[in-house]
C-alpha cells in the first residue's frame, strides 16, 4: 500500500509539473483551448484515444456489457475501432481541419453559426454542451472513485474530492497544451497496462479455451455471436458508442488543433492501433468477469445477489491482477480518465466562455479576459461534476448513454450534413437538432434504455436534415 501511495504521488507530481510547463506556454485563448492549432500527429493520436476511452470504458462499459453480453461485447470494440476511430480520422478529420481553417472558427457552435448563418444553432448547441457533458464528466469521476475505493480502501467521497481537486489544478494551469503533452505518457501507460491486464486474465482463467469453457458452462449464449440480451440492445450499444464520435465536441476538437492534413494521415495509424489494443482488451476481460466473481467471493460487487455493474471491474481487477502489478492497472485507468476529464471540461468551458459569453453577452471581451474566464469555467465544471458524482444518480453506462445520445442527436444532423453537403439548409439543421434531441429524451423518459434512446435520437437527427433540406430546396425552386 505504501508503494502504491508513493507511485501515485510521483504520478501526480509529474502531471502538476507538466501543468506548470503548460502554464508558461499558454498566453492566449487559442493556446489554452487548441494549443495554438499546431499539435503534431502522434500527440493528436494519443489525445484522441485517451479522450475516447476512459474509466467509463474500463469500469462501466467493460463491466456491464461484458457481464451481460459475454464475448459478443467485442462487437462494440470493433465498431469503436472501425467507425469511431478509423472512420472519424479518415473521413471527418481532413474536412474538419479544412473547413474550420477557412471559416476561422474554434468551436463546433461557431461552425454551426457560420455554416448556417444561425445564432439560434450557436446558442442551442452551446447550451446542450453545458447540460449534457457535465453528467458525462461526473460518470468519469464515479468510475475513478470506485477504483480508488477498491484498490486503496479510500472512502468514495474522499476519493471523489481528491480527484476533483487534482483535475482542477492540472487543467486550469495549462489547458489543452498541458493535456497534449501528458497524453503521450498517458497513452504509453495505457498500452502497457492493457497488455498486463490481458495476460493476467488469460493466466488466471486458463487461457482462451479455459475461459470459453467456463463461460459456456455458466450460460452458453455468453460465447455466441450475439449475447443473451439480443441483437437490438447490442446494435444500440455499437451504434451509440461508434457513431456518436462524429458529433462529439471533445473528440472533433482534436482536428481543430492538429497541425495540418498530413498530420491527420499519420495520426490515423497510431490512433487505430491504440484503439484496437485498448478496446479489445477492455471488452474481452470484461466478458470474463463472471468466472471470477460471485456474491460469495465479492460481496461488494453485488446487492441482494444482483451485480452492481459499476463495481464489477474494480473487484475483478483486485482478483485477477497480481498485487505487484496492480499499481500499473490503476495508473492505466487513471491515465485514460485524466485526459477524458480534461477534454470534457475544456469543451464545456468553451461553450460558456467563448460561445455564450463572448458570442452573446460581451463580444468585445479581450483575449486575456476570455482566457481567464476559461480557467474559471474549468474549475466550476469540475466542482459541478464532482457534486453530481457524489449523489451517484444512476449507473455509469446509463449516464454515458444519455449524454452521448443527447449530444449525438444535437450535433450529428447539422454538423455532418453541414460539412459534406452544401445544400443542407438552416431549417433542416435546426429541425434535425431539435427533433433528434426531443426523440432521445422522450424515449428515455418513457422507460427505454439510454443506449436505445440515444441511438434512435441520433438516427432521427441524421435522417431529418437531408429530408427537410431537400423539401425546402424544392419549394424554393418551385
C-alpha positions as CSV (number, residue, x, y, z in Angstrom):
1,X,0.0,0.0,0.0
2,X,2.9,2.4,0.8
3,X,4.5,1.7,-2.6
4,X,1.2,2.4,-4.3
5,X,0.9,5.7,-2.5
6,X,4.4,6.7,-3.4
7,X,3.9,5.9,-7.1
8,X,0.6,7.8,-7.2
9,X,2.2,10.8,-5.5
10,X,5.0,10.7,-8.1
11,X,2.4,10.4,-10.9
12,X,0.5,13.4,-9.5
13,X,3.7,15.4,-9.2
14,X,4.6,14.7,-12.9
15,X,1.2,15.9,-14.0
16,X,1.4,19.1,-11.9
17,X,4.9,19.8,-13.3
18,X,3.5,19.4,-16.8
19,X,0.7,21.8,-15.8
20,X,3.2,24.4,-14.8
21,X,5.1,24.0,-18.0
22,X,1.9,24.4,-20.0
23,X,1.1,27.5,-17.9
24,X,4.3,29.1,-19.1
25,X,3.4,28.4,-22.7
26,X,-0.2,29.4,-22.5
27,X,-0.7,33.1,-23.2
28,X,-3.9,33.3,-25.3
29,X,-7.3,31.6,-25.6
30,X,-6.1,29.8,-28.7
31,X,-3.2,28.4,-26.7
32,X,-5.4,27.3,-23.8
33,X,-8.1,25.7,-25.9
34,X,-6.3,24.5,-29.0
35,X,-2.6,24.6,-28.1
36,X,-2.1,27.2,-30.9
37,X,-3.6,24.8,-33.5
38,X,-0.1,23.2,-34.0
39,X,-0.4,19.8,-32.3
40,X,1.5,17.0,-34.1
41,X,0.1,13.7,-35.4
42,X,1.3,11.4,-32.6
43,X,0.2,13.7,-29.8
44,X,-3.2,14.0,-31.5
45,X,-3.5,10.2,-31.9
46,X,-2.9,9.7,-28.2
47,X,-5.0,12.6,-27.1
48,X,-7.9,11.4,-29.3
49,X,-7.7,7.8,-27.9
50,X,-7.3,8.7,-24.3
51,X,-10.3,11.2,-24.6
52,X,-12.4,8.5,-26.3
53,X,-11.6,5.7,-23.8
54,X,-11.7,6.4,-20.1
55,X,-12.8,5.0,-16.8
56,X,-16.2,4.9,-18.3
57,X,-14.9,2.2,-20.7
58,X,-12.9,0.2,-18.2
59,X,-15.2,0.5,-15.2
60,X,-18.7,1.0,-16.6
61,X,-18.9,-0.5,-20.1
62,X,-16.4,-3.3,-19.7
63,X,-18.2,-4.4,-16.5
64,X,-21.8,-4.2,-17.6
65,X,-21.5,-5.1,-21.3
66,X,-19.0,-7.9,-20.6
67,X,-21.2,-9.4,-17.8
68,X,-24.4,-9.2,-19.9
69,X,-23.2,-9.9,-23.4
70,X,-20.1,-12.0,-22.9
71,X,-17.8,-12.3,-26.0
72,X,-20.3,-10.5,-28.2
73,X,-19.4,-7.3,-26.4
74,X,-16.3,-7.4,-28.7
75,X,-18.6,-6.1,-31.4
76,X,-18.7,-2.8,-29.5
77,X,-14.9,-2.7,-29.6
78,X,-14.9,-3.5,-33.4
79,X,-17.4,-0.7,-34.0
80,X,-15.4,1.7,-31.9
81,X,-12.2,1.0,-33.9
82,X,-13.7,0.8,-37.4
83,X,-16.2,3.6,-37.2
84,X,-15.4,5.7,-34.1
85,X,-11.6,5.9,-34.8
86,X,-10.7,4.9,-38.4
87,X,-13.9,6.4,-39.9
88,X,-13.7,9.6,-38.0
89,X,-10.0,10.1,-38.8
90,X,-10.3,9.1,-42.4
91,X,-13.5,10.9,-43.5
92,X,-14.2,13.6,-40.9
93,X,-10.7,14.7,-39.8
94,X,-9.4,16.3,-43.1
95,X,-12.7,18.1,-43.8
96,X,-12.9,19.5,-40.2
97,X,-9.4,20.9,-40.4
98,X,-10.0,22.4,-43.9
99,X,-13.4,24.0,-43.2
100,X,-12.7,25.3,-39.8
101,X,-9.4,26.9,-41.0
102,X,-11.4,28.5,-43.9
103,X,-14.1,29.8,-41.6
104,X,-11.7,30.7,-38.8
105,X,-13.8,29.0,-36.1
106,X,-12.6,27.5,-32.9
107,X,-15.7,25.6,-31.6
108,X,-18.4,23.4,-33.1
109,X,-21.0,26.0,-32.1
110,X,-19.2,28.7,-34.0
111,X,-19.0,26.4,-37.1
112,X,-22.8,25.8,-37.0
113,X,-23.4,29.6,-36.7
114,X,-21.2,30.4,-39.7
115,X,-22.3,27.4,-41.8
116,X,-26.0,28.0,-41.4
117,X,-26.0,31.7,-40.5
118,X,-27.9,30.9,-37.4
119,X,-27.3,32.4,-34.0
120,X,-30.0,30.1,-32.6
121,X,-28.0,27.0,-33.5
122,X,-25.0,28.5,-31.8
123,X,-26.9,29.2,-28.6
124,X,-28.8,25.8,-28.6
125,X,-25.6,23.7,-29.3
126,X,-23.6,25.6,-26.6
127,X,-26.4,25.2,-24.1
128,X,-26.6,21.5,-24.9
129,X,-22.9,21.0,-24.3
130,X,-23.2,22.7,-20.9
131,X,-26.2,20.5,-20.0
132,X,-25.2,17.1,-21.3
133,X,-21.4,16.9,-20.9
134,X,-21.4,17.6,-17.2
135,X,-23.1,14.3,-16.4
136,X,-20.6,12.5,-18.6
137,X,-17.8,14.2,-16.6
138,X,-19.5,13.0,-13.4
139,X,-19.6,9.5,-14.7
140,X,-15.8,9.5,-15.2
141,X,-15.3,10.8,-11.6
142,X,-17.6,8.0,-10.4
143,X,-15.5,5.3,-12.2
144,X,-12.3,6.6,-10.7
145,X,-13.7,6.8,-7.2
146,X,-14.9,3.2,-7.4
147,X,-11.4,2.2,-8.5
148,X,-9.7,4.1,-5.7
149,X,-12.1,2.6,-3.1
150,X,-11.3,-1.0,-4.3
151,X,-7.5,-0.5,-4.6
152,X,-6.8,1.7,-1.6
153,X,-9.8,1.2,0.6
154,X,-10.4,5.0,0.4
155,X,-13.9,6.2,1.1
156,X,-15.8,7.0,-2.2
157,X,-16.4,10.6,-1.1
158,X,-12.7,11.2,-0.2
159,X,-11.5,9.7,-3.4
160,X,-14.0,11.9,-5.3
161,X,-12.8,15.1,-3.6
162,X,-9.2,14.2,-4.3
163,X,-9.7,13.5,-8.0
164,X,-11.8,16.7,-8.4
165,X,-9.1,18.9,-6.8
166,X,-6.3,17.2,-8.7
167,X,-8.1,17.6,-12.1
168,X,-9.0,21.2,-11.5
169,X,-5.4,22.2,-10.6
170,X,-3.9,20.3,-13.5
171,X,-6.3,21.6,-16.1
172,X,-6.7,25.2,-15.0
173,X,-3.0,25.8,-15.3
174,X,-2.1,24.6,-18.7
175,X,-5.3,23.8,-20.6
176,X,-5.1,21.8,-23.9
177,X,-1.3,22.3,-24.2
178,X,-0.6,20.5,-20.9
179,X,-3.1,17.9,-21.9
180,X,-1.5,17.0,-25.2
181,X,2.0,16.9,-23.6
182,X,1.0,14.5,-20.9
183,X,-1.3,12.4,-23.1
184,X,1.6,10.7,-24.9
185,X,2.8,9.4,-21.5
186,X,-0.8,8.5,-20.6
187,X,-1.2,6.5,-23.8
188,X,2.0,4.6,-23.2
189,X,0.8,3.7,-19.7
190,X,-2.5,2.6,-21.1
191,X,-0.8,0.3,-23.7
192,X,1.4,-1.3,-21.0
193,X,-1.5,-1.6,-18.6
194,X,-3.8,-3.4,-21.0
195,X,-1.1,-5.8,-22.1
196,X,-0.6,-6.8,-18.4
197,X,-4.4,-7.0,-17.9
198,X,-4.8,-9.3,-20.9
199,X,-2.0,-11.7,-19.9
200,X,-3.1,-11.7,-16.2
201,X,-6.7,-12.5,-17.2
202,X,-5.6,-15.3,-19.6
203,X,-3.3,-16.8,-16.9
204,X,-6.0,-16.7,-14.2
205,X,-8.7,-18.1,-16.4
206,X,-6.7,-20.9,-18.0
207,X,-6.3,-19.3,-21.4
208,X,-8.9,-18.6,-24.1
209,X,-10.1,-22.2,-24.2
210,X,-10.4,-22.4,-20.5
211,X,-12.3,-19.1,-20.2
212,X,-14.6,-20.1,-23.1
213,X,-15.5,-23.4,-21.4
214,X,-16.2,-21.8,-18.1
215,X,-18.4,-19.1,-19.7
216,X,-20.3,-21.7,-21.7
217,X,-21.0,-23.7,-18.6
218,X,-22.4,-20.5,-16.9
219,X,-24.6,-19.6,-19.9
220,X,-23.9,-20.9,-23.5
221,X,-25.0,-17.6,-25.1
222,X,-22.1,-15.8,-23.5
223,X,-19.8,-17.2,-26.1
224,X,-22.1,-16.8,-29.1
225,X,-22.0,-14.1,-31.8
226,X,-24.9,-12.3,-30.0
227,X,-25.1,-12.4,-26.2
228,X,-28.2,-13.1,-24.0
229,X,-29.8,-9.6,-24.2
230,X,-30.2,-10.0,-28.0
231,X,-29.3,-8.2,-31.3
232,X,-31.1,-4.9,-30.8
233,X,-29.6,-3.9,-27.5
234,X,-26.2,-4.9,-28.8
235,X,-26.7,-2.9,-32.0
236,X,-27.7,0.1,-30.0
237,X,-24.5,-0.1,-27.9
238,X,-22.4,-0.4,-31.1
239,X,-24.1,2.4,-32.9
240,X,-24.2,4.8,-29.9
241,X,-20.5,4.4,-29.0
242,X,-19.2,4.2,-32.6
243,X,-21.3,6.8,-34.5
244,X,-21.5,9.5,-31.7
245,X,-17.8,10.5,-32.1
246,X,-18.7,12.1,-35.4
247,X,-20.6,14.7,-33.5
248,X,-18.9,14.7,-30.0
249,X,-17.3,18.2,-29.5
250,X,-14.5,16.9,-27.2
251,X,-13.3,14.5,-30.0
252,X,-13.9,16.7,-33.0
253,X,-11.9,19.4,-31.3
254,X,-8.8,17.4,-31.8
255,X,-8.9,18.1,-35.5
256,X,-9.3,21.8,-34.9
257,X,-6.0,21.7,-33.0
258,X,-4.0,19.3,-35.2
259,X,-1.2,20.9,-37.3
260,X,-2.3,20.0,-40.9
261,X,-3.9,17.4,-43.1
262,X,-0.6,15.4,-43.4
263,X,-0.6,15.1,-39.6
264,X,-4.1,13.6,-39.8
265,X,-2.9,10.9,-42.2
266,X,0.0,9.9,-39.9
267,X,-2.1,10.1,-36.7
268,X,-4.8,7.7,-38.1
269,X,-2.4,4.7,-37.9
270,X,-1.4,5.4,-34.3
271,X,-4.9,6.1,-33.2
272,X,-6.2,2.9,-34.8
273,X,-3.6,0.6,-33.2
274,X,-4.1,2.2,-29.9
275,X,-7.9,1.7,-30.1
276,X,-7.6,-2.0,-31.2
277,X,-5.4,-2.7,-28.2
278,X,-7.3,-0.8,-25.6
279,X,-10.9,-1.6,-26.6
280,X,-10.2,-5.2,-27.5
281,X,-8.6,-5.9,-24.1
282,X,-11.2,-4.0,-22.1
283,X,-14.3,-5.8,-23.6
284,X,-12.6,-9.2,-23.6
285,X,-11.5,-9.0,-20.0
286,X,-14.9,-7.6,-19.0
287,X,-16.6,-10.7,-20.6
288,X,-14.6,-13.0,-18.3
289,X,-15.7,-11.3,-15.0
290,X,-18.5,-14.0,-14.5
291,X,-15.9,-16.7,-14.0
292,X,-14.1,-14.9,-11.2
293,X,-16.8,-13.0,-9.3
294,X,-19.8,-14.2,-7.3
295,X,-21.9,-12.8,-4.4
296,X,-19.9,-15.1,-2.1
297,X,-16.4,-14.2,-3.3
298,X,-17.0,-10.5,-4.0
299,X,-19.9,-9.2,-1.8
300,X,-19.0,-5.5,-2.6
301,X,-19.9,-6.1,-6.2
302,X,-23.3,-7.5,-5.6
303,X,-26.5,-6.3,-3.9
304,X,-29.1,-9.0,-3.0
305,X,-27.4,-11.4,-5.4
306,X,-27.5,-9.0,-8.4
307,X,-24.3,-7.4,-9.8
308,X,-23.6,-3.8,-9.2
309,X,-22.2,-3.1,-12.6
310,X,-20.1,-0.1,-11.7
311,X,-18.3,-2.2,-9.1
312,X,-17.7,-5.3,-11.3
313,X,-14.4,-4.3,-12.9
314,X,-12.8,-2.7,-9.8
315,X,-13.4,-6.0,-7.9
316,X,-12.4,-8.0,-11.0
317,X,-9.0,-6.2,-11.1
318,X,-8.4,-7.0,-7.5
319,X,-8.9,-10.7,-8.1
320,X,-7.0,-11.1,-11.4
321,X,-4.1,-8.7,-11.3
322,X,-1.1,-9.7,-9.1
323,X,-0.5,-7.3,-6.2
324,X,2.9,-6.4,-7.6
325,X,1.3,-5.2,-10.9
326,X,-1.9,-3.7,-9.7
327,X,-0.5,-0.2,-9.5
328,X,0.1,-0.2,-13.3
329,X,-3.6,-1.0,-13.9
330,X,-4.6,1.7,-11.5
331,X,-2.4,4.1,-13.5
332,X,-3.9,2.8,-16.7
333,X,-7.4,3.8,-15.8
334,X,-6.3,7.0,-14.1
335,X,-4.4,8.0,-17.3
336,X,-7.3,7.3,-19.5
337,X,-9.6,9.2,-17.3
338,X,-7.5,12.3,-16.8
339,X,-7.4,13.0,-20.5
340,X,-11.1,12.4,-20.9
341,X,-11.9,14.7,-18.0
342,X,-9.6,17.4,-19.4
343,X,-11.3,17.2,-22.9
344,X,-14.8,17.3,-21.4
345,X,-14.1,20.2,-19.1
346,X,-12.3,22.2,-21.8
347,X,-15.2,21.8,-24.3
348,X,-17.8,22.6,-21.6
349,X,-15.9,25.7,-20.6
350,X,-15.5,26.9,-24.1
351,X,-19.3,26.6,-24.6
352,X,-19.9,29.0,-21.8
353,X,-16.9,31.3,-22.1
354,X,-16.4,31.5,-25.9
355,X,-19.8,30.7,-27.4
356,X,-22.2,32.1,-24.9
357,X,-20.4,34.9,-23.1
358,X,-18.2,36.1,-25.9
359,X,-20.8,35.3,-28.5
360,X,-23.8,36.9,-27.0
361,X,-23.1,38.9,-23.8
362,X,-19.7,40.6,-24.4
363,X,-18.5,40.1,-28.0
364,X,-15.7,42.7,-27.4
365,X,-14.1,40.8,-24.4
366,X,-10.3,40.8,-24.5
367,X,-8.4,37.7,-25.3
368,X,-6.8,37.9,-21.8
369,X,-10.1,38.1,-20.0
370,X,-11.5,35.3,-22.2
371,X,-8.7,33.0,-21.2
372,X,-9.2,33.9,-17.6
373,X,-12.9,33.1,-17.9
374,X,-12.0,29.7,-19.5
375,X,-9.9,28.9,-16.4
376,X,-12.7,29.9,-14.0
377,X,-15.2,27.9,-16.0
378,X,-12.9,24.9,-16.0
379,X,-12.8,24.9,-12.2
380,X,-16.5,25.5,-12.0
381,X,-17.3,22.5,-14.2
382,X,-15.0,20.2,-12.2
383,X,-16.8,21.2,-9.0
384,X,-20.2,20.8,-10.6
385,X,-19.3,17.3,-11.9
386,X,-17.9,16.2,-8.5
387,X,-21.2,17.3,-6.8
388,X,-23.2,15.3,-9.3
389,X,-21.0,12.3,-9.0
390,X,-21.3,12.4,-5.2
391,X,-25.0,11.6,-5.5
392,X,-24.4,8.7,-7.9
393,X,-27.6,9.4,-9.9
394,X,-27.5,6.1,-11.8
395,X,-25.1,3.6,-13.4
396,X,-22.1,4.8,-15.4
397,X,-23.4,3.2,-18.6
398,X,-26.8,4.9,-18.2
399,X,-25.2,8.3,-17.7
400,X,-22.9,7.9,-20.6
401,X,-25.7,6.6,-22.8
402,X,-28.0,9.5,-22.3
403,X,-25.1,12.0,-22.5
404,X,-23.7,10.6,-25.7
405,X,-27.1,10.0,-27.2
406,X,-28.2,13.6,-26.5
407,X,-25.0,15.1,-27.8
408,X,-25.1,12.9,-30.9
409,X,-28.7,13.9,-31.6
410,X,-28.0,17.6,-31.2
411,X,-24.8,17.7,-33.4
412,X,-24.8,14.8,-35.9
413,X,-27.5,16.1,-38.2
414,X,-26.4,19.7,-38.6
415,X,-22.7,19.0,-38.3
416,X,-22.2,16.0,-40.7
417,X,-24.5,17.3,-43.4
418,X,-23.2,20.8,-42.9
419,X,-19.7,19.6,-43.7
420,X,-20.4,17.2,-46.5
421,X,-23.5,18.6,-48.3
422,X,-23.7,22.2,-49.5
423,X,-27.5,22.0,-49.9
424,X,-28.2,21.4,-46.3
425,X,-30.4,24.3,-45.1
426,X,-30.7,26.2,-41.8
427,X,-34.3,24.8,-41.4
428,X,-33.0,21.3,-41.9
429,X,-30.2,21.7,-39.4
430,X,-32.4,23.2,-36.7
431,X,-35.2,20.6,-37.2
432,X,-32.8,17.7,-37.1
433,X,-31.1,19.0,-33.9
434,X,-34.3,19.8,-32.0
435,X,-36.1,16.7,-33.3
436,X,-33.3,14.3,-32.6
437,X,-32.9,15.6,-29.1
438,X,-36.6,15.5,-28.4
439,X,-36.9,11.9,-29.6
440,X,-34.0,10.9,-27.5
441,X,-35.3,12.5,-24.3
442,X,-38.9,11.4,-24.8
443,X,-37.9,7.8,-25.3
444,X,-35.6,7.8,-22.2
445,X,-38.4,9.4,-20.1
446,X,-40.8,6.8,-21.2
447,X,-38.7,3.9,-20.0
448,X,-36.4,3.0,-22.9
449,X,-32.8,2.3,-22.1
450,X,-30.3,5.1,-22.6
451,X,-28.4,3.4,-25.4
452,X,-31.7,2.7,-27.3
453,X,-33.0,6.2,-26.8
454,X,-29.7,7.7,-27.9
455,X,-29.4,5.5,-30.9
456,X,-32.9,6.4,-32.2
457,X,-32.4,10.1,-31.5
458,X,-29.1,10.1,-33.4
459,X,-30.8,8.3,-36.4
460,X,-33.6,10.9,-36.4
461,X,-31.0,13.7,-36.3
462,X,-29.1,12.2,-39.3
463,X,-32.3,11.5,-41.3
464,X,-34.3,14.7,-40.8
465,X,-31.7,17.2,-42.0
466,X,-31.5,15.9,-45.6
467,X,-35.2,15.3,-45.9
468,X,-36.2,18.8,-44.7
469,X,-33.5,20.4,-46.7
470,X,-34.5,18.7,-49.9
471,X,-38.2,19.6,-49.4
472,X,-37.2,23.2,-48.7
473,X,-35.0,23.4,-51.7
474,X,-37.7,22.0,-54.0
475,X,-40.3,24.5,-52.5
476,X,-37.9,27.4,-53.1
477,X,-37.2,26.4,-56.7
478,X,-40.9,25.8,-57.3
